[in-house]
């Protein structure tokens, strides 16, 4: 028992001596280096400030995270739009090139898509088309052909700007037959023939034809009759022109 007590006392003596050695060593170091104490003090201050700043930052971020979580939990669920499919059955077909036919029961309406407008206005905005139609509307009141052409559009179910931005017949890319012109009035057939000239910029001397085509926003009279050559027409257009000349009675 006495040996154990002596060993414990020896251990504590060892610790005391070691502590004294460290304490006196530090004291001697600071005496030999007067700035070391200042550096140590500044280092301790920086450490304390860093710990405090880190704690404050963590507390703020944790509070914001909790607040955001509460807001998300309490947020109302957005209402989704629901699309109700009707019982209406719409069938589409094509009875005239460049148009789409939609069948609503007994009523047939041909809708001309903007992409099917005449090439000259195919890339115009709706505002530009509206402005051009308004600007040229007065010409159609001064031509004898508009009533017949308007009746033709009525029969096709085409209304709105399409009447002023679409060709009557696509004579530049399709070869027609006499059957395609059956039932058309002489005025409409005559306009279709001259439409082929108008598409190439022919400037009409006939006032009725001039006024009619000036009412079409795609028309740009740029070639005087004396300067116009029928060599401008393509092979397809020549075939259509020969056919229409044979049935044009005006």
C-alpha contacts under 8 A as a table, 3 or more apart, distances in Angstrom:
res1	aa1	res2	aa2	distance
1	X	4	X	5.30
1	X	5	X	6.46
2	X	5	X	5.13
2	X	6	X	6.23
3	X	6	X	5.11
3	X	7	X	6.23
4	X	7	X	5.11
4	X	8	X	6.28
5	X	8	X	5.22
5	X	9	X	6.27
6	X	9	X	5.12
6	X	10	X	6.06
7	X	10	X	4.97
7	X	11	X	6.14
8	X	11	X	5.04
8	X	12	X	6.33
9	X	12	X	5.17
9	X	13	X	6.12
10	X	13	X	4.99
10	X	14	X	6.15
11	X	14	X	4.99
11	X	15	X	6.29
12	X	15	X	4.98
12	X	16	X	6.12
13	X	16	X	5.05
13	X	17	X	6.08
14	X	17	X	5.14
14	X	18	X	6.06
15	X	18	X	5.05
15	X	19	X	6.05
16	X	19	X	5.10
16	X	20	X	6.07
17	X	20	X	5.03
17	X	21	X	6.12
18	X	21	X	5.04
18	X	22	X	6.25
19	X	22	X	5.10
19	X	23	X	6.00
20	X	23	X	4.98
20	X	24	X	5.93
21	X	24	X	5.31
21	X	25	X	5.84
22	X	25	X	4.93
22	X	26	X	6.10
23	X	26	X	5.24
23	X	27	X	6.16
24	X	27	X	4.87
24	X	28	X	5.96
25	X	28	X	5.13
25	X	29	X	6.10
26	X	29	X	4.94
26	X	30	X	6.19
27	X	30	X	5.27
27	X	31	X	6.17
28	X	31	X	5.07
28	X	32	X	6.13
29	X	32	X	5.12
29	X	33	X	5.97
30	X	33	X	4.83
30	X	34	X	5.52
30	X	35	X	7.62
30	X	36	X	5.98
30	X	37	X	6.26
31	X	34	X	5.77
33	X	36	X	5.56
33	X	37	X	8.00
34	X	37	X	6.54
34	X	38	X	7.85
35	X	38	X	5.28
35	X	39	X	6.33
36	X	39	X	5.05
36	X	40	X	6.13
37	X	40	X	5.11
37	X	41	X	6.14
38	X	41	X	5.09
38	X	42	X	6.13
39	X	42	X	5.16
39	X	43	X	6.06
40	X	43	X	5.05
40	X	44	X	6.21
41	X	44	X	5.16
41	X	45	X	6.24
42	X	45	X	5.04
42	X	46	X	6.20
43	X	46	X	5.14
43	X	47	X	6.17
44	X	47	X	5.03
44	X	48	X	6.21
45	X	48	X	5.17
45	X	49	X	6.14
46	X	49	X	5.08
46	X	50	X	5.99
47	X	50	X	5.13
47	X	51	X	6.22
48	X	51	X	5.19
48	X	52	X	6.22
49	X	52	X	5.13
49	X	53	X	6.07
50	X	53	X	5.12
50	X	54	X	6.05
51	X	54	X	5.17
51	X	55	X	6.17
52	X	55	X	5.12
52	X	56	X	6.23
53	X	56	X	5.17
53	X	57	X	6.12
54	X	57	X	5.17
54	X	58	X	6.10
55	X	58	X	5.20
55	X	59	X	6.19
56	X	59	X	5.11
56	X	60	X	6.29
57	X	60	X	5.21
57	X	61	X	6.21
58	X	61	X	5.28
58	X	62	X	6.00
59	X	62	X	5.19
59	X	63	X	6.15
60	X	63	X	5.14
60	X	64	X	6.31
61	X	64	X	5.12
61	X	65	X	6.16
62	X	65	X	5.11
62	X	66	X	6.29
63	X	66	X	5.21
63	X	67	X	6.22
64	X	67	X	5.02
64	X	68	X	6.12
65	X	68	X	5.19
65	X	69	X	6.15
66	X	69	X	5.08
66	X	70	X	6.29
67	X	70	X	5.21
67	X	71	X	6.33
68	X	71	X	5.09
68	X	72	X	6.21
69	X	72	X	5.21
69	X	73	X	6.26
70	X	73	X	5.15
70	X	74	X	6.22
71	X	74	X	5.13
71	X	75	X	5.92
72	X	75	X	5.08
89	X	104	X	7.65
90	X	102	X	6.33
90	X	103	X	5.71
90	X	104	X	6.19
91	X	101	X	7.89
91	X	102	X	5.78
91	X	103	X	5.49
91	X	104	X	7.94
92	X	100	X	6.52
92	X	101	X	5.15
92	X	102	X	4.74
92	X	103	X	6.58
93	X	100	X	6.13
93	X	101	X	4.97
93	X	102	X	6.86
94	X	97	X	6.83
94	X	99	X	6.23
94	X	100	X	5.28
94	X	101	X	5.40
95	X	99	X	7.42
95	X	100	X	7.74
95	X	101	X	6.97
96	X	99	X	5.73
96	X	100	X	7.89
97	X	169	X	7.98
97	X	170	X	7.25
98	X	112	X	6.87
98	X	113	X	7.96
98	X	116	X	5.53
99	X	110	X	6.18
99	X	111	X	5.96
99	X	112	X	4.89
99	X	113	X	7.00
99	X	116	X	7.36
100	X	110	X	5.51
100	X	111	X	5.36
100	X	112	X	6.35
100	X	113	X	7.63
101	X	108	X	6.85
101	X	109	X	5.94
101	X	110	X	4.42
101	X	111	X	6.34
102	X	108	X	6.08
102	X	109	X	5.61
102	X	110	X	6.27
102	X	111	X	7.45
103	X	106	X	7.30
103	X	107	X	6.28
103	X	108	X	4.94
103	X	109	X	6.73
104	X	107	X	5.33
104	X	108	X	6.31
104	X	109	X	7.91
105	X	108	X	7.74
108	X	157	X	6.84
109	X	156	X	7.15
109	X	157	X	4.75
109	X	158	X	6.84
110	X	156	X	6.25
110	X	157	X	5.33
110	X	158	X	5.66
111	X	157	X	7.77
111	X	158	X	6.35
112	X	116	X	6.33
112	X	117	X	7.41
112	X	158	X	7.34
112	X	162	X	6.34
113	X	116	X	5.33
113	X	117	X	7.07
114	X	117	X	5.35
114	X	122	X	6.52
115	X	122	X	5.78
115	X	123	X	7.95
116	X	122	X	7.05
116	X	166	X	7.37
117	X	121	X	6.47
117	X	122	X	5.21
117	X	162	X	7.18
117	X	165	X	5.57
117	X	166	X	4.94
117	X	167	X	7.65
118	X	121	X	5.72
118	X	122	X	5.86
118	X	165	X	5.91
118	X	166	X	5.22
118	X	167	X	6.35
118	X	218	X	6.36
119	X	122	X	5.06
119	X	123	X	7.90
119	X	218	X	7.74
120	X	123	X	7.68
120	X	218	X	5.39
121	X	124	X	5.18
121	X	129	X	7.61
121	X	165	X	7.05
121	X	217	X	7.62
121	X	218	X	5.98
124	X	128	X	6.00
124	X	129	X	6.41
125	X	128	X	5.22
125	X	129	X	6.36
126	X	129	X	5.10
126	X	130	X	6.10
127	X	130	X	5.15
127	X	131	X	6.15
128	X	131	X	5.18
128	X	132	X	6.18
129	X	132	X	5.19
129	X	133	X	6.14
129	X	161	X	7.54
129	X	217	X	7.74
130	X	133	X	5.25
130	X	134	X	6.22
130	X	161	X	7.39
131	X	134	X	5.21
131	X	135	X	6.14
132	X	135	X	5.03
132	X	136	X	6.22
132	X	217	X	6.12
133	X	136	X	5.37
133	X	137	X	5.86
133	X	161	X	7.09
133	X	164	X	6.85
133	X	215	X	7.50
133	X	216	X	7.73
133	X	217	X	6.32
134	X	137	X	5.31
135	X	138	X	7.44
136	X	139	X	5.86
136	X	140	X	7.77
136	X	214	X	6.62
136	X	215	X	5.07
136	X	216	X	7.49
136	X	217	X	7.21
137	X	140	X	5.91
137	X	141	X	7.51
137	X	215	X	5.85
138	X	141	X	5.55
138	X	142	X	7.27
138	X	215	X	7.43
139	X	142	X	5.45
139	X	143	X	7.10
139	X	211	X	4.96
139	X	212	X	6.48
139	X	214	X	6.27
139	X	215	X	5.30
140	X	143	X	5.56
140	X	146	X	6.05
140	X	211	X	6.16
140	X	212	X	5.49
140	X	214	X	7.84
140	X	215	X	5.45
141	X	146	X	7.61
142	X	208	X	6.99
142	X	211	X	6.33
142	X	212	X	7.79
143	X	146	X	6.08
143	X	207	X	7.60
143	X	208	X	4.53
143	X	209	X	7.07
143	X	211	X	5.73
143	X	212	X	5.70
144	X	147	X	6.82
144	X	208	X	6.22
145	X	148	X	5.60
145	X	149	X	6.28
145	X	187	X	6.13
145	X	188	X	7.40
145	X	191	X	7.56
145	X	208	X	7.12
145	X	209	X	7.65
145	X	212	X	6.74
146	X	149	X	5.06
146	X	150	X	5.74
146	X	212	X	6.63
147	X	150	X	5.03
147	X	151	X	6.18
148	X	151	X	5.15
148	X	152	X	6.32
148	X	185	X	7.18
148	X	187	X	6.34
148	X	188	X	6.31
149	X	152	X	4.88
149	X	153	X	6.33
149	X	187	X	7.61
149	X	188	X	5.77
150	X	153	X	5.11
150	X	154	X	6.17
150	X	163	X	7.92
151	X	154	X	4.89
151	X	155	X	6.22
152	X	155	X	5.19
152	X	156	X	6.44
152	X	184	X	7.76
152	X	188	X	7.60
153	X	156	X	4.97
153	X	157	X	6.10
153	X	158	X	5.23
153	X	159	X	6.93
153	X	163	X	7.00
154	X	157	X	4.96
154	X	158	X	6.06
154	X	159	X	7.19
155	X	158	X	7.79
158	X	162	X	6.87
158	X	163	X	6.88
159	X	162	X	6.21
159	X	163	X	6.06
160	X	163	X	6.18
160	X	164	X	7.98
161	X	164	X	5.41
161	X	165	X	6.22
162	X	165	X	5.03
162	X	166	X	5.51
163	X	166	X	6.03
163	X	216	X	7.96
164	X	215	X	6.73
164	X	216	X	4.62
164	X	217	X	5.92
164	X	218	X	7.79
165	X	216	X	6.11
165	X	217	X	5.78
165	X	218	X	6.02
167	X	170	X	6.38
167	X	195	X	7.70
168	X	192	X	6.38
168	X	195	X	7.93
169	X	192	X	6.68
170	X	173	X	6.12
170	X	174	X	6.22
171	X	174	X	5.58
171	X	175	X	6.72
171	X	176	X	7.56
171	X	196	X	6.98
171	X	236	X	7.26
171	X	237	X	5.82
171	X	240	X	6.41
172	X	196	X	7.86
172	X	234	X	7.30
172	X	236	X	6.12
172	X	237	X	5.30
173	X	236	X	6.49
173	X	237	X	7.70
174	X	236	X	6.78
175	X	236	X	5.96
175	X	237	X	7.66
175	X	239	X	6.84
175	X	240	X	5.99
176	X	180	X	6.35
176	X	240	X	6.23
177	X	180	X	5.55
177	X	181	X	7.52
177	X	243	X	7.40
178	X	181	X	5.54
178	X	182	X	6.80
178	X	243	X	7.13
179	X	182	X	5.28
181	X	184	X	5.70
181	X	189	X	7.37
184	X	188	X	6.34
184	X	189	X	6.57
185	X	188	X	5.34
185	X	189	X	6.41
186	X	189	X	5.14
186	X	190	X	6.08
186	X	248	X	6.67
186	X	249	X	6.41
186	X	250	X	6.74
187	X	190	X	5.11
187	X	191	X	6.19
187	X	250	X	7.45
188	X	191	X	5.04
188	X	192	X	6.13
189	X	192	X	5.06
189	X	193	X	6.35
189	X	244	X	7.30
189	X	247	X	7.96
189	X	248	X	6.22
190	X	193	X	5.25
190	X	194	X	6.39
190	X	248	X	5.88
190	X	249	X	7.73
190	X	250	X	6.49
191	X	194	X	5.10
191	X	195	X	5.82
191	X	209	X	7.65
192	X	195	X	4.90
192	X	196	X	6.82
193	X	196	X	5.65
193	X	197	X	7.48
193	X	241	X	6.58
193	X	244	X	6.23
193	X	245	X	7.47
194	X	197	X	5.17
194	X	198	X	6.24
194	X	209	X	7.96
195	X	198	X	4.81
195	X	199	X	6.08
195	X	213	X	7.90
196	X	199	X	5.42
196	X	200	X	7.06
196	X	237	X	7.56
196	X	241	X	7.89
197	X	200	X	5.42
197	X	201	X	6.78
197	X	202	X	5.42
198	X	201	X	5.09
198	X	202	X	5.00
198	X	203	X	7.30
198	X	213	X	7.19
198	X	219	X	6.51
198	X	220	X	7.77
198	X	221	X	7.28
199	X	202	X	7.39
199	X	219	X	6.70
200	X	232	X	7.77
201	X	219	X	6.99
201	X	220	X	5.53
201	X	221	X	4.55
201	X	222	X	4.95
201	X	223	X	5.57
202	X	221	X	5.56
202	X	222	X	6.40
202	X	223	X	5.04
202	X	224	X	6.29
202	X	225	X	6.59
202	X	228	X	6.89
203	X	210	X	7.20
203	X	221	X	4.69
203	X	222	X	6.34
203	X	223	X	5.66
203	X	224	X	5.25
203	X	225	X	6.37
204	X	207	X	7.16
204	X	209	X	6.46
204	X	210	X	5.17
204	X	221	X	7.92
204	X	224	X	7.74
204	X	225	X	7.17
205	X	209	X	7.90
205	X	210	X	6.84
205	X	225	X	7.90
206	X	209	X	5.50
206	X	210	X	6.07
207	X	210	X	4.93
207	X	211	X	5.98
208	X	211	X	5.22
208	X	212	X	6.09
209	X	212	X	5.07
209	X	213	X	6.21
210	X	213	X	5.45
210	X	214	X	6.03
211	X	214	X	5.05
211	X	215	X	6.33
212	X	215	X	5.28
212	X	216	X	7.05
213	X	216	X	5.03
213	X	219	X	6.10
214	X	217	X	6.93
214	X	219	X	6.19
214	X	220	X	7.80
216	X	219	X	5.65
221	X	224	X	7.96
223	X	227	X	6.25
223	X	228	X	6.12
224	X	227	X	5.39
224	X	228	X	6.33
225	X	228	X	5.19
229	X	232	X	5.90
230	X	233	X	5.68
231	X	234	X	7.64
233	X	236	X	7.91
233	X	237	X	5.60
233	X	238	X	6.10
234	X	237	X	5.10
234	X	238	X	6.17
235	X	238	X	5.12
235	X	239	X	6.39
236	X	239	X	5.31
236	X	240	X	6.41
237	X	240	X	5.09
237	X	241	X	5.94
238	X	241	X	4.97
238	X	242	X	6.11
239	X	242	X	5.27
239	X	243	X	6.37
240	X	243	X	5.11
240	X	244	X	6.13
241	X	244	X	5.16
241	X	245	X	5.98
242	X	245	X	5.23
242	X	246	X	6.45
243	X	246	X	5.27
243	X	247	X	6.82
244	X	247	X	5.24
244	X	248	X	5.78
245	X	248	X	5.17
